[in-house]
């Protein structure tokens, strides 16, 4: 694969991904530049969780293609492999760092506002 083909493939792949967002609540502290694996470890699947919650967390972790934490804006950006898979998680509460953060679809809100 040439550099041009790789760049084209990357552009197409990035266009297929679809982001949803969550805002950190006051008091939540994370370090900057955390990797995907480090952020996903902050989404616990404790023994006290019921089976449906554990399955939902497992599914969520499996569909996430990228997850980034912006400490300046205090926003968590979760990217899935397509709009359809991302829509399943809109309004779902992510258990991140002992808090429940609601995932929001700002792209859809922008479309509806236009």
Residue frames as qw, qx, qy, qz and C-alpha x, y, z in Angstrom:
[[0.000, 0.891, 0.455, 0.000, 0.00, 0.00, 0.00],
 [0.418, 0.416, -0.020, 0.807, 1.45, 3.36, -1.02],
 [0.147, -0.219, -0.424, 0.866, 1.40, 6.46, 1.16],
 [0.327, -0.021, -0.240, -0.914, -1.37, 7.96, -1.00],
 [0.584, -0.240, -0.703, -0.328, -3.52, 4.83, -0.69],
 [0.433, -0.280, -0.694, 0.502, -2.97, 4.73, 3.07],
 [0.027, 0.136, 0.202, -0.970, -3.94, 8.40, 3.42],
 [0.467, -0.109, -0.436, -0.762, -7.07, 7.86, 1.32],
 [0.580, -0.272, -0.768, -0.019, -8.04, 4.79, 3.36],
 [0.289, -0.234, -0.568, 0.735, -7.49, 6.70, 6.62],
 [0.211, 0.033, -0.027, -0.977, -9.68, 9.59, 5.42],
 [0.578, -0.184, -0.578, -0.546, -12.49, 7.24, 4.40],
 [0.543, -0.254, -0.758, 0.259, -12.23, 5.29, 7.66],
 [0.134, -0.165, -0.419, 0.883, -12.33, 8.47, 9.74],
 [0.371, -0.064, -0.228, -0.898, -15.43, 9.65, 7.86],
 [0.610, -0.236, -0.704, -0.276, -17.21, 6.41, 8.75],
 [0.370, -0.207, -0.697, 0.579, -16.56, 6.87, 12.46],
 [0.272, -0.708, -0.337, -0.558, -19.19, 8.69, 14.50],
 [0.257, 0.163, -0.600, 0.740, -18.55, 10.54, 17.78],
 [0.480, -0.741, -0.398, -0.248, -20.67, 10.91, 20.92],
 [0.221, 0.500, -0.410, 0.730, -19.62, 13.03, 23.88],
 [0.605, -0.639, -0.466, 0.088, -19.85, 13.14, 27.68],
 [0.036, 0.790, -0.238, 0.563, -18.94, 15.98, 30.02],
 [0.509, -0.030, -0.690, 0.514, -16.88, 15.33, 33.14],
 [0.424, -0.817, -0.345, -0.181, -18.54, 16.37, 36.36],
 [0.056, -0.827, 0.373, -0.417, -16.87, 18.70, 38.87],
 [0.644, -0.554, 0.494, -0.186, -14.34, 16.88, 41.00],
 [0.958, 0.177, 0.188, 0.122, -13.40, 14.26, 38.43],
 [0.082, -0.838, 0.480, 0.246, -9.66, 14.30, 37.91],
 [0.931, 0.210, 0.224, 0.197, -7.79, 12.48, 35.19],
 [0.403, -0.527, 0.366, 0.652, -4.35, 13.03, 33.76],
 [0.473, 0.703, -0.184, -0.499, -3.87, 14.49, 30.30],
 [0.432, 0.526, -0.676, -0.282, -3.00, 12.31, 27.28],
 [0.618, -0.155, 0.727, -0.255, -4.47, 9.08, 28.64],
 [0.113, 0.157, -0.860, -0.472, -4.50, 6.17, 26.20],
 [0.666, -0.147, -0.404, -0.610, -7.65, 4.34, 25.12],
 [0.672, -0.125, -0.716, 0.144, -6.74, 1.40, 27.36],
 [0.217, -0.017, -0.548, 0.808, -6.16, 3.68, 30.36],
 [0.408, -0.082, 0.027, -0.909, -9.53, 5.38, 29.92],
 [0.728, -0.118, -0.534, -0.413, -11.37, 2.08, 29.41],
 [0.505, -0.078, -0.759, 0.404, -9.90, 0.76, 32.68],
 [0.090, -0.009, 0.386, -0.918, -11.69, 3.66, 34.41],
 [0.677, -0.081, -0.231, -0.694, -15.00, 2.14, 33.26],
 [0.197, -0.273, 0.894, -0.294, -15.40, -0.53, 35.94],
 [0.712, -0.112, -0.531, -0.446, -17.36, -3.74, 35.71],
 [0.212, -0.412, 0.706, -0.536, -17.58, -4.47, 39.41],
 [0.143, -0.100, -0.983, 0.057, -18.87, -7.65, 41.02],
 [0.192, 0.394, 0.608, -0.662, -21.85, -5.74, 42.39],
 [0.372, 0.311, -0.313, -0.817, -23.09, -4.90, 38.89],
 [0.776, 0.227, 0.486, -0.332, -26.01, -6.94, 37.61],
 [0.623, 0.069, 0.668, 0.401, -25.52, -9.14, 34.55],
 [0.430, 0.791, 0.394, 0.185, -27.33, -6.74, 32.13],
 [0.082, -0.974, 0.162, 0.133, -25.08, -3.85, 33.24],
 [0.543, -0.473, 0.595, 0.356, -21.95, -5.96, 32.87],
 [0.614, 0.359, 0.619, 0.333, -23.02, -7.06, 29.39],
 [0.253, 0.944, 0.205, 0.053, -23.76, -3.44, 28.39],
 [0.266, -0.860, 0.362, 0.243, -20.33, -2.30, 29.58],
 [0.625, -0.162, 0.672, 0.363, -18.66, -5.19, 27.74],
 [0.525, 0.631, 0.512, 0.253, -20.54, -4.33, 24.51],
 [0.048, 0.995, 0.009, -0.087, -19.70, -0.63, 24.90],
 [0.416, -0.676, 0.509, 0.332, -16.00, -1.36, 25.29],
 [0.631, 0.077, 0.686, 0.354, -16.05, -3.61, 22.22],
 [0.441, 0.750, 0.440, 0.224, -17.64, -1.03, 19.86],
 [0.143, -0.940, 0.098, 0.295, -15.41, 1.90, 20.86],
 [0.796, 0.459, 0.011, 0.395, -12.88, 2.57, 18.12],
 [0.378, 0.344, -0.280, 0.812, -11.37, 5.66, 19.76],
 [0.436, -0.813, -0.385, 0.020, -11.90, 7.35, 23.10],
 [0.436, 0.344, -0.185, 0.810, -10.25, 10.64, 24.01],
 [0.387, -0.766, -0.430, 0.282, -10.35, 12.84, 27.06],
 [0.299, 0.611, 0.003, 0.733, -9.83, 16.59, 26.61],
 [0.470, -0.446, -0.527, 0.550, -8.86, 18.01, 29.98],
 [0.080, 0.009, 0.030, 0.996, -9.14, 21.64, 28.80],
 [0.463, -0.198, -0.305, -0.808, -12.80, 21.35, 27.87],
 [0.358, -0.120, 0.799, -0.467, -13.40, 18.40, 30.26],
 [0.786, 0.294, -0.043, -0.542, -15.12, 16.44, 27.49],
 [0.519, -0.165, 0.830, 0.123, -14.91, 12.73, 26.79],
 [0.572, 0.469, -0.323, -0.591, -15.18, 11.93, 23.06],
 [0.610, -0.052, 0.790, -0.025, -16.21, 8.36, 22.24],
 [0.433, 0.468, -0.457, -0.621, -15.98, 7.35, 18.58],
 [0.747, 0.079, 0.644, -0.148, -17.74, 4.28, 17.19],
 [0.246, -0.123, 0.761, 0.588, -17.42, 2.54, 13.86],
 [0.075, -0.365, -0.695, -0.615, -20.48, 4.12, 12.28],
 [0.323, -0.274, 0.077, -0.903, -23.52, 6.19, 13.10],
 [0.764, -0.264, -0.433, -0.400, -25.77, 3.18, 13.67],
 [0.715, -0.161, -0.574, 0.365, -23.56, 1.64, 16.34],
 [0.178, 0.137, -0.337, 0.914, -23.06, 5.05, 18.00],
 [0.453, -0.362, -0.193, -0.792, -26.82, 5.70, 18.18],
 [0.736, -0.324, -0.595, -0.027, -27.28, 2.70, 20.46],
 [0.570, -0.215, -0.460, 0.646, -25.19, 4.46, 23.12],
 [0.043, -0.440, -0.039, -0.896, -26.76, 7.94, 22.97],
 [0.548, -0.551, 0.054, -0.627, -28.21, 8.85, 26.40],
 [0.880, -0.187, -0.409, 0.151, -26.49, 5.82, 27.95],
 [0.364, -0.881, 0.252, -0.164, -24.72, 6.55, 31.21],
 [0.713, 0.386, -0.495, 0.312, -21.03, 5.62, 31.17],
 [0.713, -0.695, -0.058, 0.073, -19.71, 4.65, 34.62],
 [0.620, 0.525, -0.233, 0.534, -16.44, 6.59, 34.38],
 [0.273, 0.312, -0.486, 0.769, -14.36, 7.20, 37.47],
 [0.129, -0.336, -0.796, 0.487, -17.19, 6.37, 39.92],
 [0.295, 0.431, 0.183, -0.833, -19.59, 8.81, 38.23],
 [0.513, 0.461, 0.713, 0.125, -22.30, 8.22, 35.65],
 [0.005, 0.455, -0.258, -0.852, -21.74, 10.38, 32.55],
 [0.640, 0.555, 0.471, -0.247, -24.48, 10.65, 29.90],
 [0.415, -0.037, 0.587, 0.694, -23.39, 10.24, 26.27],
 [0.318, 0.734, 0.234, -0.552, -24.71, 13.03, 24.02],
 [0.584, 0.327, 0.549, 0.500, -24.98, 13.12, 20.22],
 [0.031, -0.661, -0.029, 0.749, -24.10, 16.71, 19.30],
 [0.077, -0.079, 0.690, 0.715, -24.00, 15.89, 15.57],
 [0.051, -0.518, -0.828, -0.209, -27.69, 14.93, 15.62],
 [0.127, -0.750, -0.416, 0.499, -28.57, 17.99, 17.70],
 [0.099, -0.446, 0.304, 0.836, -26.84, 20.22, 15.11],
 [0.009, 0.168, 0.805, 0.569, -28.76, 18.55, 12.26],
 [0.107, -0.657, -0.744, 0.055, -32.07, 19.02, 14.07],
 [0.154, -0.700, -0.197, 0.669, -31.28, 22.68, 14.80],
 [0.135, -0.216, 0.493, 0.832, -30.54, 23.44, 11.13]]
